[in-house]
Amino acid sequence: MTLLDLSTASRFAAAALGHVGREYPNKMDHVLDGPEDARGPRAFHPVFFGSFDWHSCVHGWWTLATLTRLYPQMPEADLVLEAAATTFTADRVEAERAYLDRPSSRGFERPYGWAWLLMLQAELNRHDTEAGRRWAMSLEPLSQAFAERFKAFLPISAYPVRVGTHYSTAFALRLALDYARQVGDGELDRLLQDKALAWYGSDRDCQAWEPDQDAFLSPALMEAELMRGVLGDDFAGWFDDFLPRAGDGQPAVLFEPVTPSDRSDGKIAHLDGLNLSRAWCWRGIASALPPGHAARSRALDAADRHLAASLPHVTGDYMGEHWLASFALLAQLASDAG
């Protein structure tokens, strides 16, 4: 499967530009404390008001930031920079941060949106242009607020959430780990690793009861991708215990792409995301398995087939288009162990 190229980058960027500034339709994660709180998305979220929901807008901007760094020559790059300059201002970011001070915002976007915001900050920190550095500095107060939320929440979170949706703790820890290491936050890094080991370190012989109709993540593969980041050289041994029959292509459900029956239905469109996120996970897993490992070639083959199944459908209907490019990009940037 061909990795990211200029044409694909341009396609993804055009799609993201079409939704990060589109306020409606919108599904807000918002608790009304009184009648004065009955306002629209932009009133509370002057940065991340588009893309149907807050978290999709965050990772829509992550997609744009990543593509602009990798392909500064793409036709959409100047439009991205212009939009960012007017969006990521100090007063707008402060309004986003202040929203978190509301007592009823304690659980706002936990943990999925938290993790994506940190992922966006980590990406912006990689930019070496003057515009990119300004963009990164503007967002820092908000990303630091979410990093502190992780530090406060994880110690009181006794159990993992093993689902394939926004509540997945494995997904959130995986993205937050990238941020912690990119910014050198050793406290957060240690907390994330300790919690991952406590939640998942002893897991054995995963049955992989999936997919389900609502999933855009594989609970099994997402856990493995997290543990790859946590365990380093010890990952292959853990993986052999976790999915002991992977070399034989079992459980078979993890190796076969799924088929959405109606991509205009926002929940059913999640299944394209499942294909794309599985491709991301399988590529990462393969990169950490030693040459000759029985599961390595199967993982790479599964990644290619999952990506091929849903890459053509990243654009076309707004229910998928407002978010799928981010997951396609994760898959295409994942380590290619082939």
N, C-alpha and C positions, 0 to 999 in steps of 0.2 A: 504494500500500500504506500503510495507516494505521500511523503510528508508535506508540510506546509510550503506553498509557493506564492509568488506575488499575486497571481490571479485569484487564488483562494483567499488570501489575506484581504484583497480589495473587496471581494464579495462579502466577507464577514464584517469588514469595517463599514461598508455601506448599509448593511442590515442594522448594525449597532447604532450608527448615527441616526437611523430612522426611528429608533425607539427610545434612546436615553432622554430625549427631549419631548417625548410624547406623553402628556399627562394622563390622558384617558384613552381607553378604559383603565381603571385602577382598582386594585384589591389591597386596601390598606390594612396594616397590622397596627391597629390604633384603638386604645381604650378611651371612651368619652367620660371624662370626670364631671362634665356639666354641659349645658347647652352651648357654651362658648367654644367647646371643642368640636362642634359640628362644622368643620371646615374641610376644604379639599387638600389633596396631597401637597401641593406647592406651598401652602401656608405653613406646614410643619416641616417640610423637607425641601428646602430650596435648592439643594444639590441633587438629591436622589428622588425626584418626584416622578420620573418616567418609567417606561419599560414594564407597565402593568403592576409591578410591586417593587418595594424598596430594594430587596436583595437582588432582584434581576437588574435593576438599574446600576447597582454597585458592580456586579460582575459584567454588565455591559460596558461600563467604563474600564474595567480591568482588560476586557477584550480590546478596546480601542487603544489603551495605553501600551499593551503588549505588542499589538500589530504596528503601532507607530514607531516603537523602538526597533522592531525587527525589520520593518519595511518603510523607512522614512521616505522612500521614493514613490510609494503608492499614491494614486490620485487623491485619495481621501485624507492624506496626512495633514494637509494645511487646514482642512475643515475641522479635523479633530482638535488641532491646536487652538483654533479660533474658539471653538465651543468650550474647551477646557478653560481658556483664559477668562471667559465671562461666567463660568459656572463655579470653578474652584477658587472663590474669593474668601478672604478671611471672615467677612460677616456672614456669608452663607454657610461656611463650615461651622462657625460658632453657633448658628441657629440649629444645625443638625446635632451638635454636641449638647446644646441646652435642652433639646428634646429629651435627652437621656436623664435629665434631672427630675423629670416628672415622676412622682412615686409610682404611677401606673405604668411607667415605661421600664420597670425593672426587667421584665422578660421580653422586651421588644427585640424581635429578630434573633432570639437565642435558640440554637447556637449558629445556625446557618449564615445569617446575615453578619454576625460578628466575625466569623471566619473569613467570609469574602471581603469584608472591609479591610482586614489585616492583609489579605492576599493582594488587594489593590495597593496598599501602602508599600508592601514589599516590592511590587513591580515598579512603582514610581521611583523608589529609591535606586533602581538600576539605571535610570535615565541619566545620561551625562551631558544633556543639553541645558542651557539656561532655563528654557521654558519648563523642561521636565523637573528640574530642581525646584523651581518655584511651585509647581504643581505638588510635588512631594511635601515641601515645607508647609503648604497651606493645609494639607490633609492631616498632618501629624497630631494636632490636638484631638481629633476624632479617633484616630487609630490608637492613640495612647489610652483614651477612655475605654475602648473596647478591649485592649490588652488587660487593663485593670479589671474589667468585668470577668474575663477568663480567670484571672488570679483569685478573684473573690468567689467565683461560682464553683470551680472545679473541686476545691477542698470540701465543699458541702454536697457535692454530687456523688452519691454513693454507688450508683449503678449506671451502666452504659445504656444507651438507647439503640437497639439493634433493628433499625428499620431502613427502608430504602428511600426515605423522603427527607425533608428539611430538618428533621429532628435527629438525624444520624450523628451520634457523637464521634464515630470514627472519621467521618468526613470533616467535621469541624476541627478535630485535633490535627488531622493531616494538613489542612491549610494553615492553621495557626502555627504549626511546627515550622513551616517554611518561613513565615514572618519572623518568628523568634530567632531563628538562625541567621536570617538576613540582617536583622537589626542588632544582633548580639545581645538579646535579652535572655541571659542565662537563667534567671529565675523562672521565667515563663517556659523556657525550653525544658528545664528539669521537671517542672510541674506537669507539663504535657507528657513527657516520657514516663514519669512515675504513674500517672493515671492510665496511660495506655497499657503499661505492663500489668497494673492491678486489674484492669478490666478485661484484657484480652490475652495476657501472656500465657495463661494456662489452658487456653482453648484448644481442643483436640477433636479430630474427626468431624469436621463441619458437615452437616447434612444439606445445607444450602436449599432450604425450602423457599424457593423463588423461581420465577419472578412473581410479583403480585401486580394487580391492575394499576396501582397508584405509584409504583416505584420508578425513580429515575437514577437510583444508585443500587448496586448490588451489596447487600449487607455483608456477604462473605468476602467478596473481592475488595470492598472498601476497607474492611478490617485488615486484610492482608497488605494492602497498599500502605496503610498507616504503619503497620509493624515493620514493613520494609524500611521506612524512614527512621524508626526507633531502634531497630536491632542491628542494622549495618551488616557486618560479616556474619552475624549469628542468625540472619533471617532465613537462610535456606533450611537449616535444621528445624526452626519453628514451622516453616511452611510445610515441610514433609509430615509433620505431626498434624497440622491443621487441615490440610487437604491431601491425605496420604495416597489417594488414588488419582491424583491429578495427571500423573504420567500416563494413565490409561484413559484419560478424557472423562473422568468421573469426579463429581456429579455432572452428568451430561448437560444439565440445564445451564451451567455456568459457561459452557463452550458454544452454545447455540444462540444466535441473535433472536430477538423478539420482533413481532410485527404489529405495529399500531393499527387498529381497525378504523380509526376516524381521527385524523390529525387536526380537525377543527375543534375537537373536544380537548380542552386544556389538560385534563387529567390523563386521558388516553395518550396525548402527545408526550407525556412523561416517558413513555416507553422508548421513544427515540433517544431521549437523554440517557436511559438505561444502557442502550447499545453504545453510546459514545463514552459514557463513564466506564463501562466495562472495558472498552478498548484502551482507555487511559490506564486503568488498573493492570490489565494483562501485560501491557508494554512495560510498565514499571516493574512488575513481578518478574518478567522474563529477564530484565536487565540485572536482577540481583541473584539469579540462579546460575550456577557454574556451567561452563560449556559441557555439553553431554548430558545434562540433567534431563530426565525423561519428560518433564513437563514443559521444558523451555520452548521447544518448537511448537508444541500444542498451544502454548500461551500466545506466541506470536501469530500463529495462524488464526486463533480465535479473535485476537485484536484486529487483524486485518478484515475479517469477515464482519465483525460488529461495526467497524468504522464504515465499511462499504455499504452496509445495510441502511445507515441513517445519514451519512454525509450528504446525499442528494436532497435530504428533506430538512436541512437546517433553515432554509428560507422557503417561503411559499405561503405559510399561514401564520398569522400573528400569534396564535396560541403557542406555537413552537419558536417562531422567529424572534420573539422578544428575549430568548434566553439560550437557545441551543448552541449558538456559535461559541459561547464560552466553553462548553463541554467538548465540542469538536476541537477547539484550540488546545485544551488540556490533552486530549488524546493525540493530537498531531505533534505536540511538543514533547511528549513523553519519550523517555529513553528508548531508542530503537536497538534492541539487542540482536537484530538479525544480521 
